[in-house]
Amino acid sequence: MATLPSAASPSWQPLGPEDEDASLDQYDLYSLAHPYIVGGGRKGRTKREAATNTNRPSPGGHERKLVTKFQNSERKKARR
């Protein structure tokens, strides 16, 4: 049976900014190394991660909504 290392092992050190993934640039490393006092603003994500996982406004979003409303109103008028 394999034994797991103890959680309070003195040899374990938390990873520093230099040990992070090579895909992170200097700004991502800075934002990870310097936590913000104010909580919850970025959910622990870097700016790059937030930009790739955000809802972007659709250029035709409002127009599509207006067209749908207009088409539905025309259908209602045709049924009367």
N, C-alpha and C positions, 0 to 999 in steps of 0.2 A: 504494500500500500504506500503510495507516495505521500509525503508530508508537504504541506503548504508552508511557505515562509510566514513567520509571524507578521502581523500588521504593524507592530511597533518596532520593526527592525531598525537599528541605528544606521545600518549601511544604506538604507533607502533614502534617496534625496529627491525632492520634487524637481521636475524638469525645468530648466531655465529657458529664457528666450532663445539662446543659441542652440538648444536641443530640439527646437520645434521643427516642423516639417519644412523641407526646402522650398515648397511652393509659396510660402508666405513671404511677402516683401517686408521692407523695413517699417512701413506704416501699420501693417497687420501685426507685426511683432510688438510694436510700441503699444498698440491698443490692447493687446493681450497682456503685456507686462505691467501696464499701469492701469489698474482697475479704477473705475469711476466711483466717486463717493455717492452720487445720486444713483438710485437703483432702477433697474428695469428698462432703461431707455433703449438698449440694443439687444436685450435677451442673451447676452454673452456671445454675440456674433460679431465678427469683424465687419467693417464697412463693405468689403467686397462680397462677403457671404450674404449680407442683408440686401445688397443690390441685386444679386442673382436670384434671391428667393422672395422678392417682393411683388406685389400686384402692380403692374404698370397700367396706366390709363390707356384704354383702347382708343385709337384715333377716331374710330367710327362708332364709339359706344353710344353717345347721346343721339347721334343721327339715327342709329339703328333703333333705338328706343322710340324716337319720334315717328319713324316710318311704321313701326309695329303698331303704335297707337292709332296712327292715321288709317292704316289698313283695317284694323279692327273696327274703327268707327264707320268706315265705308261699308264693311260687311253688315254692321247693325242697320245702317240706313237702307241697304239693299233688301234686308229681311222684312222691313216694315211695309 
